[in-house]
């Protein structure tokens, strides 16, 4: 009976993983859904490979309802298994850490496996190193990196760290934390830049009168302040005057996009 129950759970988790892969392929998902998918994947592997993988997770509950692109965490864990711990003599360990801070959420997938050289890390981040796996859900690390960069509009959304051979690897995903407002709704951050105070206040007033309960508004008067607040305030939307003294709005946006 015990073997039958294990088989039933195994099939159920396989089906859940398959459904999630198909259903969520082009949709966003909550971090909670992504974590559950990782747990299903680890369970399946441990059934197949007699419990060789020790999995541990430390997840900040406040981050669980935050939405990210789907099928991100499972491929990161799969990569850690296939290229980090598979075939090592000691017990393989995978750690998932998710922490919420005021302006960002950090997700770390760590393993105690083979480690990586600086050259390997550079090749992966630049897209010149592509791994092929026969035992895979079909979503590689390169695909994940490309999707994250496109989704968040920055090259710095994902980093890889390793102290070298046999020292394990950490893949670190850093994403903006959109604050939740009353009732759990997300508060979008809007940056408004104009050197004319009357125009600045008018735009702010229009935004707040229409979307006041759904957004935070930051107002600045210079191009240099646009650059500073792009890093500190991390706006979702920016309204920037083209002509401002010193650094123009166009120049400021170009600097932010670098």
N, C-alpha and C positions, 0 to 999 in steps of 0.2 A: 504493500500500500504506500509506503514511504517513497519508493522509487517512482510509483505512478504519480504521486503528488509533485515530486520534483520535475518529472517530465512535463506535467501539465503547466507548472509555473514557467518552465523554460520555454515552452511553445507560446505561452501568453506573452512573455517578454519579447520574444522574437517578433511576434505579430505587432506588438506595440511599437517596437523600433521601426519595423517596416512601414506601418501606417503613418508614423510621425515623419519619416523620411519622404513619403509620397505627398502627404497632406500639407506639410509645412515647407515644401521645397522652395516656394517663392514668397512666403509670408514672414512677417516678424513673429517672434515668440517671446514669451516671458522667460526670464532667467530660471524661474521655477521649472518650467517645461524643459528647458535645456539641461538642468541638473538631473531631472528625472530620467531623461534619455541617456545621460552618462551612466546613471546607476543601472539602468536596464542593460546597457552595453557591457559594463563590468561584470554583471551577474552572468550574462551569456558566456563571456570569455572564461570565467572561473568554472562554469559547468564543463565547458569544452576542454579546458586545460587543468582540471583538477585543483582549482583554487590556488594557482601559482601567483596571482596578483593580489597584493595587499592594497586596498583602496581606502583613503581617508578624505573626508571633506570637512571644511570649516567655512560655513556660509553665513554671511550677515543677513538676517531675516528681512531687514529693511530694503534689501536689493532685489528680492525675489520677484516682485511684480514689474520690475523695470523691463522694457522691451528691447530686444536686440535682434539682429538678423538670425533666422533659424538655421539649425544644423551648423553651429559654430563650435560649441564645446565638445561634442562627441568626436568630430574629426581631430581636434587637438589632442584629446585623450588617446584616440586611435593611433595618432602619430607617435605619442610617447610610448605606447605599447610596442608598436612595430619597429621603431627605430631607436628606442631607448632601452627598454628592459627585456625585450624578447631575446632569449638565448644567453642571458647573463647567468653566472653560476649562483649568485645569491638570490634571495627572494626579491622579486620585483615590487616596487612601491610606486603608487600613483597618488599624488595629493592634489586636491582641488580646493583652492582658497578664493573666496569672493568677499571683498570688503567694500563697504560703502563709506565714502567721505563726502564732505560738503559739496564739492564741485565735480567729483568723478567716482566711478566704480572701477575697482581693479580686480581682475580675474587672473589667477595664476594656475597653470597646470604644470606640476613639477614631477619629475621622476628621479630615481636613483640609479639610472642606467649608464649607458656608454659615454654620455657627454658629447660635446661638439667642439670643434676647433673654431677659431675666429673666422677662418676662411669659409668653413661650411656655413656658418651663420650668415656671413655676407652674401654667399651664393643663394641661400634660401630667400633672404629678404629682397634680393635683387631679381629673383625669378629665374636665375641661371642654373639652379640645381633642382631637378625634378626627380622625386622618388616614385617608383612604381611598385605597387603592392598587389599581390594576387588575393590577399585576405583583407578586403577593404569594403567599406560602404560606398566607395566611389567618389568621395569628396576629399581631395587631397589638401595638404597644408597650403600649397600655392594658391589653390582656389579660395580657401578661407581668407588668406591675406589680401587677395585682390578684391573680394567682396567687402571686407571690412574697410579697406581704403576708399573704395567707391562710396560706401554707405556713409562713412563719417567725414569724408573729404580731407583726410590727412594721412601722410605716410607713417606717422608716429603712433598709430593706434595699436600696433602689435610689435613687441620686442622679444628677442630671444637671448637668454643668458646662460652661460655655462663656463665653469672654471677649467674645462678641458677634458681630456680623455679619462673615462671612468669616474667622472665627478657629477654625473647627472645633468639634467637640463631643465630650465624653467622657461615656459612661454608665458609672457605677460601681456594681457589685453587691458588697455586703459581706455574707458569710454566716458563721455560726459554724463553727468548725473542731472537729469532734468527734474527739478524739485516738484513734489506733489503739493497741490493746493487743497482747499477744502473739499471733502468728500473723496479724496484720493485722486482727483484730476491732476494731470500734469500741468505745471506752470511753465509756459514757453517764455524764453528770455529774448527780449527785443532790444537792440541797440539802435539809438537814434543819434545821428551826428549832423550838426549844422552850426555854423558860427554866428547865425542870427538868432538871438534869444527868443524873439517873438515867434519865428517859424518853428523853433525847437519845441516851444511849449504848445504850439498849435498841433503839431504832429503827435506829441505825447497825449494831448487831450483827446484827439480823435481815436487813438489806439485804445486808451483806457475807457472811453465811453462805449466802445463797441466790444472790447475783449478784456475789460478790467479784471474780471474774476478768473481769467485764464492765462494771464501773463504778468511778467515783471518787466519794467521798462527802465533802461539806463540811458541817460542823456549826456552827451559830450559835445565839445565845441571845436576840437582840433583833430587833425589827422593823426597826430602822435597819440592822442588819447584813444582813438579808434584801435590802434595797434595794441596799446596797453590793455584795454578792456576786452579785446578779442581773446586775450590769454586769461585775464582775471575773471571776467564776467561770463565768458563762453556763450555768446548769444546764439540762438537758433536762427534768428532773422536780424538783418541789419538794414536800416535806412540811412544812407550816407550821402550828404551833399557833395556834388562833384567838385565845386570850387570852395576851398577854404584856405585861409592864410597859412603860409609855410608849406606843410605837406598836404597835397590835395586829397580829396576822397578817393580818386582812382589810384593814386600812389599808395595810399594807406591800405586799400583792399589788396593791391598787388603784393605788398609786404606781408599781409596776413596770410595770403594764399601760398607763400613760399614754404 
